[in-house]
Amino acid sequence: MHNAIRDWRLRLSAFDTSKGSMCSTGKEPPVLAALESRATDEPTGKQDSMKIQRLFPNLVVDDLAADRAALEALFDLERAFESDWFVQLRSPCGSWEIGLLKRGGRGTPESIAGPPGGVSLTVVVDNVDEIEAAARAAGIRVIEPSRDRFYGQRQLLLGLPSGAVLDVSAPCDPDPEWVTRVGPDGSGGFVESS
């Protein structure tokens, strides 16, 4: 199987929306089958020392409790660590993590303490509409309501108390015409032609 498709399948199918749980369901997004038939498997050429072992975002926030409560209202998350300057949340199965750094906190670098901008945090789930209902019930700002996108995702944009944008997406059927324009790029990924 093509490396990029395998990686994409792992990322997109590793989620369950039982209260936004981030644990594997084994479901495959519809766009993958369409792309997989045209892919070839090619090595990445990266050394083991260059492979990422763990990756999670840290949001700089003014109110740790408010952002923590918003994320806990939407998703099945456990507190892995909590202090007066940092909170780390993770899914019960450990496949997803997020850190919250208090602006001005003793462990928060001053160079990253500005307000968030130009970045969204994407969380892929099975059912965006359930997350939207939970967000509305918890009083979390809905920037854009759920809608199907041409590239095979149903998308919802939420505003966390810190101002960070949460892009909640679920697989849906992609536009068939768009799928015909996407193919392997020769380096393990995909490219959309015009």
MARTOR-885787 format. One record per residue (C-alpha): y, x negated, z negated; residue number from 1; residue in three letters; chain. Coordinates in steps of 0.25 Angstrom, whole numbers, plus 5000, padded with zeros to 4 digits. Layout:
BEGIN
rec y:Y | x:X | z:Z | seq:NUM | type:ala | mol:A;
...
//
This chain:
BEGIN
rec y:5000 | x:5000 | z:5000 | seq:1 | type:met | mol:A;
rec y:5014 | x:4995 | z:5003 | seq:2 | type:his | mol:A;
rec y:5020 | x:4988 | z:4991 | seq:3 | type:asn | mol:A;
rec y:5033 | x:4996 | z:4992 | seq:4 | type:ala | mol:A;
rec y:5026 | x:5009 | z:4993 | seq:5 | type:ile | mol:A;
rec y:5017 | x:5006 | z:4981 | seq:6 | type:arg | mol:A;
rec y:5029 | x:5002 | z:4973 | seq:7 | type:asp | mol:A;
rec y:5037 | x:5014 | z:4977 | seq:8 | type:trp | mol:A;
rec y:5024 | x:5023 | z:4974 | seq:9 | type:arg | mol:A;
rec y:5023 | x:5017 | z:4960 | seq:10 | type:leu | mol:A;
rec y:5038 | x:5019 | z:4957 | seq:11 | type:arg | mol:A;
rec y:5039 | x:5033 | z:4962 | seq:12 | type:leu | mol:A;
rec y:5025 | x:5038 | z:4957 | seq:13 | type:ser | mol:A;
rec y:5026 | x:5033 | z:4943 | seq:14 | type:ala | mol:A;
rec y:5034 | x:5044 | z:4938 | seq:15 | type:phe | mol:A;
rec y:5030 | x:5058 | z:4931 | seq:16 | type:asp | mol:A;
rec y:5040 | x:5068 | z:4928 | seq:17 | type:thr | mol:A;
rec y:5034 | x:5073 | z:4915 | seq:18 | type:ser | mol:A;
rec y:5048 | x:5072 | z:4909 | seq:19 | type:lys | mol:A;
rec y:5051 | x:5062 | z:4919 | seq:20 | type:gly | mol:A;
rec y:5039 | x:5053 | z:4914 | seq:21 | type:ser | mol:A;
rec y:5039 | x:5039 | z:4921 | seq:22 | type:met | mol:A;
rec y:5024 | x:5038 | z:4922 | seq:23 | type:cys | mol:A;
rec y:5015 | x:5037 | z:4934 | seq:24 | type:ser | mol:A;
rec y:5010 | x:5050 | z:4940 | seq:25 | type:thr | mol:A;
rec y:5003 | x:5044 | z:4952 | seq:26 | type:gly | mol:A;
rec y:5011 | x:5053 | z:4962 | seq:27 | type:lys | mol:A;
rec y:5016 | x:5048 | z:4975 | seq:28 | type:glu | mol:A;
rec y:5030 | x:5051 | z:4981 | seq:29 | type:pro | mol:A;
rec y:5029 | x:5057 | z:4995 | seq:30 | type:pro | mol:A;
rec y:5037 | x:5047 | z:5002 | seq:31 | type:val | mol:A;
rec y:5027 | x:5036 | z:4999 | seq:32 | type:leu | mol:A;
rec y:5016 | x:5042 | z:5007 | seq:33 | type:ala | mol:A;
rec y:5026 | x:5042 | z:5019 | seq:34 | type:ala | mol:A;
rec y:5030 | x:5028 | z:5018 | seq:35 | type:leu | mol:A;
rec y:5017 | x:5022 | z:5014 | seq:36 | type:glu | mol:A;
rec y:5010 | x:5025 | z:5027 | seq:37 | type:ser | mol:A;
rec y:5020 | x:5015 | z:5034 | seq:38 | type:arg | mol:A;
rec y:5020 | x:5004 | z:5024 | seq:39 | type:ala | mol:A;
rec y:5013 | x:4990 | z:5024 | seq:40 | type:thr | mol:A;
rec y:5010 | x:4982 | z:5011 | seq:41 | type:asp | mol:A;
rec y:5017 | x:4969 | z:5010 | seq:42 | type:glu | mol:A;
rec y:5018 | x:4959 | z:4999 | seq:43 | type:pro | mol:A;
rec y:5032 | x:4958 | z:4992 | seq:44 | type:thr | mol:A;
rec y:5031 | x:4943 | z:4991 | seq:45 | type:gly | mol:A;
rec y:5037 | x:4943 | z:4976 | seq:46 | type:lys | mol:A;
rec y:5032 | x:4933 | z:4966 | seq:47 | type:gln | mol:A;
rec y:5026 | x:4939 | z:4953 | seq:48 | type:asp | mol:A;
rec y:5038 | x:4933 | z:4945 | seq:49 | type:ser | mol:A;
rec y:5047 | x:4942 | z:4954 | seq:50 | type:met | mol:A;
rec y:5040 | x:4955 | z:4951 | seq:51 | type:lys | mol:A;
rec y:5047 | x:4965 | z:4942 | seq:52 | type:ile | mol:A;
rec y:5039 | x:4967 | z:4929 | seq:53 | type:gln | mol:A;
rec y:5048 | x:4978 | z:4924 | seq:54 | type:arg | mol:A;
rec y:5061 | x:4985 | z:4928 | seq:55 | type:leu | mol:A;
rec y:5070 | x:4995 | z:4921 | seq:56 | type:phe | mol:A;
rec y:5084 | x:4999 | z:4922 | seq:57 | type:pro | mol:A;
rec y:5094 | x:4998 | z:4910 | seq:58 | type:asn | mol:A;
rec y:5105 | x:5008 | z:4910 | seq:59 | type:leu | mol:A;
rec y:5118 | x:5004 | z:4902 | seq:60 | type:val | mol:A;
rec y:5122 | x:5016 | z:4894 | seq:61 | type:val | mol:A;
rec y:5133 | x:5020 | z:4884 | seq:62 | type:asp | mol:A;
rec y:5124 | x:5029 | z:4876 | seq:63 | type:asp | mol:A;
rec y:5109 | x:5025 | z:4875 | seq:64 | type:leu | mol:A;
rec y:5105 | x:5038 | z:4868 | seq:65 | type:ala | mol:A;
rec y:5111 | x:5047 | z:4879 | seq:66 | type:ala | mol:A;
rec y:5104 | x:5039 | z:4891 | seq:67 | type:asp | mol:A;
rec y:5091 | x:5038 | z:4883 | seq:68 | type:arg | mol:A;
rec y:5091 | x:5053 | z:4880 | seq:69 | type:ala | mol:A;
rec y:5094 | x:5056 | z:4895 | seq:70 | type:ala | mol:A;
rec y:5082 | x:5048 | z:4900 | seq:71 | type:leu | mol:A;
rec y:5073 | x:5053 | z:4889 | seq:72 | type:glu | mol:A;
rec y:5077 | x:5067 | z:4893 | seq:73 | type:ala | mol:A;
rec y:5073 | x:5065 | z:4907 | seq:74 | type:leu | mol:A;
rec y:5061 | x:5055 | z:4907 | seq:75 | type:phe | mol:A;
rec y:5049 | x:5053 | z:4898 | seq:76 | type:asp | mol:A;
rec y:5054 | x:5039 | z:4892 | seq:77 | type:leu | mol:A;
rec y:5051 | x:5032 | z:4879 | seq:78 | type:glu | mol:A;
rec y:5060 | x:5022 | z:4872 | seq:79 | type:arg | mol:A;
rec y:5055 | x:5008 | z:4873 | seq:80 | type:ala | mol:A;
rec y:5066 | x:5002 | z:4866 | seq:81 | type:phe | mol:A;
rec y:5079 | x:5007 | z:4859 | seq:82 | type:glu | mol:A;
rec y:5091 | x:5000 | z:4853 | seq:83 | type:ser | mol:A;
rec y:5106 | x:5003 | z:4851 | seq:84 | type:asp | mol:A;
rec y:5108 | x:4995 | z:4865 | seq:85 | type:trp | mol:A;
rec y:5096 | x:4998 | z:4873 | seq:86 | type:phe | mol:A;
rec y:5085 | x:5009 | z:4876 | seq:87 | type:val | mol:A;
rec y:5073 | x:5007 | z:4884 | seq:88 | type:gln | mol:A;
rec y:5066 | x:5019 | z:4889 | seq:89 | type:leu | mol:A;
rec y:5052 | x:5019 | z:4896 | seq:90 | type:arg | mol:A;
rec y:5042 | x:5029 | z:4902 | seq:91 | type:ser | mol:A;
rec y:5030 | x:5031 | z:4893 | seq:92 | type:pro | mol:A;
rec y:5021 | x:5024 | z:4903 | seq:93 | type:cys | mol:A;
rec y:5031 | x:5012 | z:4904 | seq:94 | type:gly | mol:A;
rec y:5034 | x:5013 | z:4919 | seq:95 | type:ser | mol:A;
rec y:5049 | x:5016 | z:4918 | seq:96 | type:trp | mol:A;
rec y:5059 | x:5010 | z:4909 | seq:97 | type:glu | mol:A;
rec y:5074 | x:5011 | z:4907 | seq:98 | type:ile | mol:A;
rec y:5084 | x:5004 | z:4898 | seq:99 | type:gly | mol:A;
rec y:5097 | x:5009 | z:4892 | seq:100 | type:leu | mol:A;
rec y:5107 | x:4999 | z:4888 | seq:101 | type:leu | mol:A;
rec y:5119 | x:5003 | z:4879 | seq:102 | type:lys | mol:A;
rec y:5132 | x:4999 | z:4885 | seq:103 | type:arg | mol:A;
rec y:5138 | x:4988 | z:4876 | seq:104 | type:gly | mol:A;
rec y:5125 | x:4987 | z:4869 | seq:105 | type:gly | mol:A;
rec y:5121 | x:4973 | z:4864 | seq:106 | type:arg | mol:A;
rec y:5110 | x:4971 | z:4874 | seq:107 | type:gly | mol:A;
rec y:5118 | x:4977 | z:4886 | seq:108 | type:thr | mol:A;
rec y:5124 | x:4966 | z:4895 | seq:109 | type:pro | mol:A;
rec y:5139 | x:4969 | z:4897 | seq:110 | type:glu | mol:A;
rec y:5137 | x:4966 | z:4912 | seq:111 | type:ser | mol:A;
rec y:5129 | x:4979 | z:4914 | seq:112 | type:ile | mol:A;
rec y:5137 | x:4988 | z:4904 | seq:113 | type:ala | mol:A;
rec y:5145 | x:4995 | z:4915 | seq:114 | type:gly | mol:A;
rec y:5142 | x:5009 | z:4918 | seq:115 | type:pro | mol:A;
rec y:5131 | x:5012 | z:4928 | seq:116 | type:pro | mol:A;
rec y:5134 | x:5013 | z:4943 | seq:117 | type:gly | mol:A;
rec y:5128 | x:5013 | z:4956 | seq:118 | type:gly | mol:A;
rec y:5113 | x:5014 | z:4950 | seq:119 | type:val | mol:A;
rec y:5104 | x:5025 | z:4948 | seq:120 | type:ser | mol:A;
rec y:5091 | x:5024 | z:4940 | seq:121 | type:leu | mol:A;
rec y:5080 | x:5031 | z:4948 | seq:122 | type:thr | mol:A;
rec y:5068 | x:5038 | z:4941 | seq:123 | type:val | mol:A;
rec y:5057 | x:5044 | z:4949 | seq:124 | type:val | mol:A;
rec y:5050 | x:5056 | z:4943 | seq:125 | type:val | mol:A;
rec y:5041 | x:5067 | z:4949 | seq:126 | type:asp | mol:A;
rec y:5050 | x:5079 | z:4947 | seq:127 | type:asn | mol:A;
rec y:5065 | x:5077 | z:4948 | seq:128 | type:val | mol:A;
rec y:5068 | x:5091 | z:4945 | seq:129 | type:asp | mol:A;
rec y:5062 | x:5090 | z:4931 | seq:130 | type:glu | mol:A;
rec y:5071 | x:5078 | z:4928 | seq:131 | type:ile | mol:A;
rec y:5083 | x:5086 | z:4933 | seq:132 | type:glu | mol:A;
rec y:5080 | x:5098 | z:4924 | seq:133 | type:ala | mol:A;
rec y:5078 | x:5088 | z:4912 | seq:134 | type:ala | mol:A;
rec y:5091 | x:5081 | z:4915 | seq:135 | type:ala | mol:A;
rec y:5098 | x:5094 | z:4915 | seq:136 | type:arg | mol:A;
rec y:5092 | x:5099 | z:4902 | seq:137 | type:ala | mol:A;
rec y:5096 | x:5086 | z:4895 | seq:138 | type:ala | mol:A;
rec y:5110 | x:5086 | z:4901 | seq:139 | type:gly | mol:A;
rec y:5109 | x:5074 | z:4910 | seq:140 | type:ile | mol:A;
rec y:5119 | x:5074 | z:4921 | seq:141 | type:arg | mol:A;
rec y:5112 | x:5078 | z:4935 | seq:142 | type:val | mol:A;
rec y:5120 | x:5070 | z:4945 | seq:143 | type:ile | mol:A;
rec y:5112 | x:5075 | z:4957 | seq:144 | type:glu | mol:A;
rec y:5101 | x:5086 | z:4956 | seq:145 | type:pro | mol:A;
rec y:5087 | x:5084 | z:4961 | seq:146 | type:ser | mol:A;
rec y:5086 | x:5083 | z:4976 | seq:147 | type:arg | mol:A;
rec y:5076 | x:5078 | z:4987 | seq:148 | type:asp | mol:A;
rec y:5080 | x:5065 | z:4994 | seq:149 | type:arg | mol:A;
rec y:5076 | x:5062 | z:5008 | seq:150 | type:phe | mol:A;
rec y:5069 | x:5049 | z:5003 | seq:151 | type:tyr | mol:A;
rec y:5058 | x:5056 | z:4995 | seq:152 | type:gly | mol:A;
rec y:5064 | x:5058 | z:4981 | seq:153 | type:gln | mol:A;
rec y:5070 | x:5070 | z:4974 | seq:154 | type:arg | mol:A;
rec y:5082 | x:5064 | z:4966 | seq:155 | type:gln | mol:A;
rec y:5090 | x:5068 | z:4954 | seq:156 | type:leu | mol:A;
rec y:5102 | x:5060 | z:4949 | seq:157 | type:leu | mol:A;
rec y:5105 | x:5061 | z:4934 | seq:158 | type:leu | mol:A;
rec y:5117 | x:5054 | z:4926 | seq:159 | type:gly | mol:A;
rec y:5112 | x:5048 | z:4913 | seq:160 | type:leu | mol:A;
rec y:5123 | x:5048 | z:4902 | seq:161 | type:pro | mol:A;
rec y:5126 | x:5033 | z:4904 | seq:162 | type:ser | mol:A;
rec y:5130 | x:5036 | z:4919 | seq:163 | type:gly | mol:A;
rec y:5117 | x:5031 | z:4925 | seq:164 | type:ala | mol:A;
rec y:5111 | x:5039 | z:4936 | seq:165 | type:val | mol:A;
rec y:5097 | x:5043 | z:4935 | seq:166 | type:leu | mol:A;
rec y:5090 | x:5045 | z:4949 | seq:167 | type:asp | mol:A;
rec y:5078 | x:5054 | z:4946 | seq:168 | type:val | mol:A;
rec y:5069 | x:5055 | z:4958 | seq:169 | type:ser | mol:A;
rec y:5056 | x:5061 | z:4962 | seq:170 | type:ala | mol:A;
rec y:5048 | x:5059 | z:4975 | seq:171 | type:pro | mol:A;
rec y:5049 | x:5070 | z:4985 | seq:172 | type:cys | mol:A;
rec y:5046 | x:5071 | z:5000 | seq:173 | type:asp | mol:A;
rec y:5055 | x:5062 | z:5008 | seq:174 | type:pro | mol:A;
rec y:5061 | x:5066 | z:5021 | seq:175 | type:asp | mol:A;
rec y:5051 | x:5064 | z:5032 | seq:176 | type:pro | mol:A;
rec y:5061 | x:5058 | z:5041 | seq:177 | type:glu | mol:A;
rec y:5066 | x:5048 | z:5031 | seq:178 | type:trp | mol:A;
rec y:5052 | x:5044 | z:5029 | seq:179 | type:val | mol:A;
rec y:5050 | x:5040 | z:5043 | seq:180 | type:thr | mol:A;
rec y:5062 | x:5030 | z:5042 | seq:181 | type:arg | mol:A;
rec y:5056 | x:5023 | z:5030 | seq:182 | type:val | mol:A;
rec y:5046 | x:5012 | z:5032 | seq:183 | type:gly | mol:A;
rec y:5041 | x:4998 | z:5027 | seq:184 | type:pro | mol:A;
rec y:5052 | x:4987 | z:5027 | seq:185 | type:asp | mol:A;
rec y:5042 | x:4975 | z:5029 | seq:186 | type:gly | mol:A;
rec y:5045 | x:4970 | z:5015 | seq:187 | type:ser | mol:A;
rec y:5037 | x:4980 | z:5006 | seq:188 | type:gly | mol:A;
rec y:5048 | x:4991 | z:5006 | seq:189 | type:gly | mol:A;
rec y:5053 | x:5002 | z:5014 | seq:190 | type:phe | mol:A;
rec y:5065 | x:5003 | z:5023 | seq:191 | type:val | mol:A;
rec y:5072 | x:5016 | z:5029 | seq:192 | type:glu | mol:A;
rec y:5076 | x:5015 | z:5043 | seq:193 | type:ser | mol:A;
rec y:5087 | x:5022 | z:5049 | seq:194 | type:ser | mol:A;
//
